[in-house]
Amino acid sequence: MIKNIKLQNKDFKYINCENKKINYGLAILKFLLAFSVIRAHNFQKNSTKNKLILKITEERKLHVPSFFIMSFFFTYSNLLSLNRKIFFTRIIRLLLPYILWPVIIWNLNCILNMIFKQKLFLDNYQSLKLQLLWGYSFMTQFWFQWDLIVITLLFYLIILIFRNCSLFILQLLLIISYIFQYSGYNYKKYYLQFPEYSRISIGRLFEMIPFAVTGFNFGYYKVVIILKNYKIKALIFSIVIYNVVRDYNIFTNVIGVHYSGINLNIQSICIFILFSLIPFDNIKSNALKKSINIITKYTAGIFYLHLSIHSYLKFCFNNFKNGTFTCLIINYIISYCICSIGMFFFGKTSFKYLFC
């Protein structure tokens, strides 16, 4: 039977930008994931021969799965509580950046096109409409937010309607999602058959559900708290399993949109356990803790902004080294600064969700 839970476990409460208690391990993980997202969209391997940089920027496709696992790990209790106020606050938190950032960037595109009297950026109403409907037009990264909103609504309705058997329904949903993936049905019916502007958001929906259910399960069954009793064994096991699944291409025989396969879920689970169990919270240096807090503060806002910042940098600097590691760093710093300024002005309002 599902019990209504009003509060999440305090050991894992992570709300960085609101100056509440931080889990430093997961804060560092979110920072690395945000950087990995920028890398996936901007970095080109042929831009450097530096082995360290190539290793840091290696494609693993784990940023999106890990973000989904963490998101539902932290919100499972809010969903189970069926508290309408908490639920609508969560939806507003997701919808505000989903709606306002495209509107802001679209208007900025219009202004720039008028100033330079060229069609430098997408500024037609159709592009804005598609962006708001599907999260995929001139700010393509918002497919993630679209899927996050849809799955959050889906989970809430399942818990509301099915109550005591909702956990079973969620596990069934996970199994169905993998059946759709490995049978090729998801790719053929929910990706290839839809128009380009909606196929990403819809096609990846069944790829994201298993990660969401995994995060929900980890929170509900207190998996990380249990594993703390076997910390060393759990850390070693996670590292071994991660490398075995990665190196031997286990469960990879699947055609998908980009994030299909049980292998990605297993690897993301290992990464999540690793950063949850490493005792970053035992750091004694206040200066180091403060540095981690500062660096990891605006991962959500950086995710929302990074593609637009990249486009504007290319426009402003003809000799801008597109795809280089330097480009990644500059993009991250500018996005961070915008979020920091935004929080200074709007940190005490609901608009803070645009930046954190």
DACORHU-V936125 format. One record per residue. N is the residue number from 0. RES is the residue in three letters. NEAR is the number of other ideal C-beta (glycine too) atoms within 10 Angstrom. Layout:
N_RES_NEAR + N_RES_NEAR
This chain:
0_MET_6 + 1_ILE_15 + 2_LYS_9 + 3_ASN_10 + 4_ILE_15 + 5_LYS_10 + 6_LEU_9 + 7_GLN_16 + 8_ASN_14 + 9_LYS_8 + 10_ASP_12 + 11_PHE_19 + 12_LYS_14 + 13_TYR_19 + 14_ILE_12 + 15_ASN_23 + 16_CYS_20 + 17_GLU_9 + 18_ASN_10 + 19_LYS_9 + 20_LYS_12 + 21_ILE_20 + 22_ASN_22 + 23_TYR_21 + 24_GLY_20 + 25_LEU_23 + 26_ALA_21 + 27_ILE_17 + 28_LEU_24 + 29_LYS_23 + 30_PHE_19 + 31_LEU_18 + 32_LEU_21 + 33_ALA_23 + 34_PHE_20 + 35_SER_22 + 36_VAL_20 + 37_ILE_25 + 38_ARG_20 + 39_ALA_16 + 40_HIS_14 + 41_ASN_24 + 42_PHE_21 + 43_GLN_13 + 44_LYS_12 + 45_ASN_6 + 46_SER_19 + 47_THR_16 + 48_LYS_8 + 49_ASN_11 + 50_LYS_8 + 51_LEU_9 + 52_ILE_17 + 53_LEU_14 + 54_LYS_8 + 55_ILE_15 + 56_THR_22 + 57_GLU_10 + 58_GLU_11 + 59_ARG_17 + 60_LYS_16 + 61_LEU_22 + 62_HIS_24 + 63_VAL_24 + 64_PRO_28 + 65_SER_26 + 66_PHE_25 + 67_PHE_26 + 68_ILE_26 + 69_MET_24 + 70_SER_20 + 71_PHE_26 + 72_PHE_26 + 73_PHE_19 + 74_THR_22 + 75_TYR_22 + 76_SER_20 + 77_ASN_19 + 78_LEU_23 + 79_LEU_21 + 80_SER_17 + 81_LEU_14 + 82_ASN_15 + 83_ARG_10 + 84_LYS_8 + 85_ILE_15 + 86_PHE_19 + 87_PHE_11 + 88_THR_14 + 89_ARG_17 + 90_ILE_14 + 91_ILE_11 + 92_ARG_16 + 93_LEU_18 + 94_LEU_14 + 95_LEU_15 + 96_PRO_22 + 97_TYR_21 + 98_ILE_14 + 99_LEU_14 + 100_TRP_20 + 101_PRO_22 + 102_VAL_12 + 103_ILE_14 + 104_ILE_23 + 105_TRP_22 + 106_ASN_12 + 107_LEU_14 + 108_ASN_22 + 109_CYS_15 + 110_ILE_12 + 111_LEU_15 + 112_ASN_15 + 113_MET_10 + 114_ILE_9 + 115_PHE_11 + 116_LYS_7 + 117_GLN_9 + 118_LYS_10 + 119_LEU_14 + 120_PHE_20 + 121_LEU_19 + 122_ASP_19 + 123_ASN_14 + 124_TYR_8 + 125_GLN_10 + 126_SER_18 + 127_LEU_20 + 128_LYS_12 + 129_LEU_20 + 130_GLN_25 + 131_LEU_16 + 132_LEU_13 + 133_TRP_21 + 134_GLY_25 + 135_TYR_22 + 136_SER_20 + 137_PHE_20 + 138_MET_22 + 139_THR_16 + 140_GLN_20 + 141_PHE_26 + 142_TRP_23 + 143_PHE_24 + 144_GLN_21 + 145_TRP_24 + 146_ASP_25 + 147_LEU_20 + 148_ILE_17 + 149_VAL_16 + 150_ILE_21 + 151_THR_20 + 152_LEU_13 + 153_LEU_15 + 154_PHE_23 + 155_TYR_20 + 156_LEU_11 + 157_ILE_19 + 158_ILE_23 + 159_LEU_13 + 160_ILE_10 + 161_PHE_14 + 162_ARG_12 + 163_ASN_10 + 164_CYS_13 + 165_SER_19 + 166_LEU_20 + 167_PHE_12 + 168_ILE_14 + 169_LEU_21 + 170_GLN_13 + 171_LEU_13 + 172_LEU_18 + 173_LEU_19 + 174_ILE_11 + 175_ILE_13 + 176_SER_21 + 177_TYR_20 + 178_ILE_12 + 179_PHE_21 + 180_GLN_23 + 181_TYR_17 + 182_SER_13 + 183_GLY_15 + 184_TYR_12 + 185_ASN_26 + 186_TYR_20 + 187_LYS_12 + 188_LYS_15 + 189_TYR_19 + 190_TYR_21 + 191_LEU_12 + 192_GLN_11 + 193_PHE_15 + 194_PRO_9 + 195_GLU_9 + 196_TYR_18 + 197_SER_18 + 198_ARG_18 + 199_ILE_21 + 200_SER_23 + 201_ILE_22 + 202_GLY_24 + 203_ARG_24 + 204_LEU_20 + 205_PHE_26 + 206_GLU_29 + 207_MET_25 + 208_ILE_24 + 209_PRO_26 + 210_PHE_27 + 211_ALA_27 + 212_VAL_24 + 213_THR_22 + 214_GLY_25 + 215_PHE_26 + 216_ASN_19 + 217_PHE_23 + 218_GLY_25 + 219_TYR_19 + 220_TYR_12 + 221_LYS_12 + 222_VAL_18 + 223_VAL_20 + 224_ILE_14 + 225_ILE_10 + 226_LEU_18 + 227_LYS_14 + 228_ASN_8 + 229_TYR_12 + 230_LYS_14 + 231_ILE_8 + 232_LYS_10 + 233_ALA_20 + 234_LEU_17 + 235_ILE_11 + 236_PHE_14 + 237_SER_22 + 238_ILE_14 + 239_VAL_11 + 240_ILE_16 + 241_TYR_20 + 242_ASN_12 + 243_VAL_13 + 244_VAL_21 + 245_ARG_16 + 246_ASP_8 + 247_TYR_10 + 248_ASN_10 + 249_ILE_15 + 250_PHE_16 + 251_THR_13 + 252_ASN_9 + 253_VAL_18 + 254_ILE_14 + 255_GLY_19 + 256_VAL_21 + 257_HIS_13 + 258_TYR_22 + 259_SER_25 + 260_GLY_24 + 261_ILE_16 + 262_ASN_18 + 263_LEU_25 + 264_ASN_23 + 265_ILE_20 + 266_GLN_24 + 267_SER_28 + 268_ILE_23 + 269_CYS_23 + 270_ILE_22 + 271_PHE_25 + 272_ILE_22 + 273_LEU_16 + 274_PHE_22 + 275_SER_26 + 276_LEU_18 + 277_ILE_15 + 278_PRO_10 + 279_PHE_19 + 280_ASP_12 + 281_ASN_7 + 282_ILE_12 + 283_LYS_6 + 284_SER_9 + 285_ASN_8 + 286_ALA_8 + 287_LEU_12 + 288_LYS_16 + 289_LYS_10 + 290_SER_11 + 291_ILE_20 + 292_ASN_15 + 293_ILE_12 + 294_ILE_14 + 295_THR_21 + 296_LYS_23 + 297_TYR_26 + 298_THR_25 + 299_ALA_21 + 300_GLY_25 + 301_ILE_25 + 302_PHE_22 + 303_TYR_27 + 304_LEU_29 + 305_HIS_23 + 306_LEU_21 + 307_SER_21 + 308_ILE_19 + 309_HIS_22 + 310_SER_17 + 311_TYR_19 + 312_LEU_17 + 313_LYS_13 + 314_PHE_13 + 315_CYS_8 + 316_PHE_11 + 317_ASN_6 + 318_ASN_5 + 319_PHE_16 + 320_LYS_13 + 321_ASN_14 + 322_GLY_16 + 323_THR_16 + 324_PHE_20 + 325_THR_13 + 326_CYS_20 + 327_LEU_22 + 328_ILE_12 + 329_ILE_18 + 330_ASN_22 + 331_TYR_22 + 332_ILE_12 + 333_ILE_17 + 334_SER_25 + 335_TYR_20 + 336_CYS_11 + 337_ILE_19 + 338_CYS_23 + 339_SER_16 + 340_ILE_11 + 341_GLY_18 + 342_MET_20 + 343_PHE_9 + 344_PHE_11 + 345_PHE_14 + 346_GLY_15 + 347_LYS_8 + 348_THR_9 + 349_SER_11 + 350_PHE_15 + 351_LYS_19 + 352_TYR_21 + 353_LEU_21 + 354_PHE_26 + 355_CYS_20
